[in-house]
Amino acid sequence: MLDIYSSADLWSEKEYIDASANNPAVSGVYFHGKVPQSQLVEAFSRAAVTVIPSLLQRPDPHPLTAMEAQACECPVLVTPSGGLPEAVVDGVTGRVLPHDRPEAMQKLLLEMLADPQQLRQMGIAARQRILREFTWDKTALRLQNLILKLKANEDRTQSIQIDQPAAEKSPHDIPVGFITTYNQKCGFATYASYLIEHYPPDKTVIFAEDSLDDRLGPDPANVYRLWRRGKNDFSALENAIKQADSDVVHINY
């Protein structure tokens, strides 16, 4: 059985894969479109493998779908697009295709499905790695330590060990700016909310997208709406960064 979940409506595009695409003549293939997060968790938990066929021409720098699937003990099969190869340990938590050719994906998927025991082992390893390396607490700690190291004027040409404390000074003492979507229907906005909650509001400035139609509620006082999707005018964003009292600016994309 093949379950397909997808929708492009979050990017102001027409939905192109939804329940209306179901064809009774095609057995075992079901289009679900956009569904609640709880339903996705159930789908990941039931699936033998999650396939993420992202095209190389439109890379995803932070593939949340791959992370969520692995957190549910579901191994993944991905293309080498954007951050997907970083999200998957090839042969351990899933498989990474060397390219995005459909015939290669079909071949590798059939090989994975032919070995249920290996899939189970991959799923267990996948969840363990997500909990070990990719929780929001761990991500925030890494960013905080990196900020401290950069502020300490370390040689940026050398490898930075971001898992180790950089100094006794607290990262919460350093003003940080975040360039991100925020408080709206967007995956990056969700990432931002989880990450920014680890920083004190009086030391944080959020340089957000100037969206009007998809906000989830009133903005906090430290959010400034400065740029619009699809426009190439970033002058307001540039001026705000110059005027802000931020020692470090993090680009959440």
HELIX and SHEET records of a PDB file:
HELIX    1   1 ASP A    9  TRP A   11  5                                   3    
HELIX    2   2 ALA A   19  ALA A   21  5                                   3    
HELIX    3   3 GLN A   37  ARG A   46  1                                  10    
HELIX    4   4 LEU A   64  ALA A   71  1                                   8    
HELIX    5   5 LEU A   84  ALA A   87  1                                   4    
HELIX    6   6 PRO A  102  LEU A  113  1                                  12    
HELIX    7   7 PRO A  116  GLU A  133  1                                  18    
HELIX    8   8 TRP A  136  LYS A  151  1                                  16    
HELIX    9   9 PRO A  171  ASP A  173  5                                   3    
HELIX   10  10 GLY A  187  ILE A  196  1                                  10    
HELIX   11  11 PRO A  201  LYS A  203  5                                   3    
HELIX   12  12 SER A  235  GLN A  243  1                                   9    
SHEET    1   A 2 LEU A   2  ILE A   4  0                                        
SHEET    2   A 2 VAL A  29  PHE A  31  1                                        
SHEET    1   B 3 THR A  50  ILE A  52  0                                        
SHEET    2   B 3 VAL A  76  VAL A  78  1                                        
SHEET    3   B 3 GLY A  94  VAL A  96  1                                        
SHEET    1   C 4 VAL A 223  TRP A 227  0                                        
SHEET    2   C 4 THR A 204  GLU A 209  1                                        
SHEET    3   C 4 VAL A 176  THR A 180  1                                        
SHEET    4   C 4 VAL A 248  ILE A 251  1                                        
END                                                                             
